């Protein structure tokens, strides 16, 4: 089935399904270490405030999604071959669900744990989500070009 044969809904479903290819356990471990280190730095430097958890939680989320998404693109041995071929052929579409999830979760973390309002948290979360999308898209594109 060629790309032109798929509907927009089927393309979205494939993009979401391709996130299952990620190395999420490693991403969780890296995110936890980065978040704990950031929290430790905030505590040691005396940056005490009501939003002391918002920054480290945002960093933990970013590195969780970064390692999970990019690690999934670089792994060869897991998942359905057809799904992997689709993700390799469409690296930017495959990176969109993780970037969108980071945008939503980071917005919630910043608005709940931090001093941001919902709109401010959303606009603040656009940068890490965009960076994740660019990194994952470029890694997937370079990987696809090397084949």
N, C-alpha and C positions, 0 to 999 in steps of 0.2 A: 504494500500500500504506500503510495508516494505521498509526499507532504501535501500536495494539492488535493488529494482525496480525503483529507481529514477536515472535519468541520472545526469551527473555533472552539466549540465545547470540547471536542475530542482532544484538541491541542492543549487546552487548559488541563484536562484530566491527565494527559501524559506528562505535563510539566509538574503537576503535583505528585504524580506517581514516581517521577524520577528523583524526588527528594528522598525516597526510600533507599536509594543507592548510596547515600551519604554515610560517612563514618561518624555516626552520632555519639558513640561511646567515647571515642577519643576527643571529640568536640566538647562533650560534657566535662571530661577531665581537665582539658586545657582551660575551658571557661571557668571552672571552679578554682583552679590555681591562679589564674589572672585576677578573678574577682577577689579572692582572698588576699592576694598580694596588694591589690589596690586599696582594699579596706585596711590592711595593715599599715600602709603608707599614710592613709588619711588619719588613722588613730595615732600613729607615732608623731606626725607633724602637728598634731593638735588642731586639725581642721574639723572641730566639733560643730555640728549644726544638726538641725532636724532632718536634713537630707543627706546624712553621711552615707547611707546605704544606696542612694540613687546612682551615683557615679560608678562605684564598683559593680553594681548589678548591671548597669548598662554595658560596661566593658566585658563582663562575663557573658552577657548575651551576644555581643558582637563576636567575640572569639569562639563561642560555641557554634554560631552559624557559619563563621568563616572557615573554621577547621572542618566542620561537618560537610559543608558544601564543596569546598575545594578538595578535601580528602576523598569525597565520593566521586568527584570527576577524575581524580588521578588513579583510583583503584580500578583494577581490571578484572578481578576474579569474582566479583559478587553480582548478584541480581540477574534479571532476565536479559538475555542478549538483545532482544528487540528493543526493550526499554533503554538499554545502554546505548544502542545505535542511535535511537532517537535523541537521547540526551547529548551524544557526541555531535550529532548533526545540527542541533539547536542549542548551543551552550547558553545563549542569552535568555531564551525562554525557560531553560532548565534552572537558571539562577533566580528567576523572578519569585517563585514561592518562598524561598528562604529569605530573600530581601524583603518581601511583603510581611512575612512573619516577624522579622526583626523590627520593622517599622511599627507594627501594631504592639508587640510586646514591650519594646523600648518606650513607646509613648505611654503605655499603661504604667510601667515602672517609674518613669519620671514624674508622671502626674500623681501617682499614689504615694511613692516614697519621697519624692522631691518637692521643691517649692514651686514647680511649674504648674501652670494651668493646662488644660487639655490642648488648647491651640498652640501654646508655647512648647509644650512637650512634643507635639506632632512635628512642628517645624524644626525643633532640635534633633529629632530622630530621623529626619530626612537625610542628614549627612552620613551617619553610619550605614543606613540602608543603601544609600547610593554608592558608597565606597565598597560595600559588600557586593553589590550588583556588578560594579566595574571589575573588581578583582576576580570574581567567579566567572564573569563573562570572558575576560581576557585569558584566564587560565584555560577555560574550555575551548576558546578559539585557537589558542596556540597549540593545545593538545591535538585538536582536530586537524590543524595545518601540518603537524609533524607526521601524521599517519600517511 
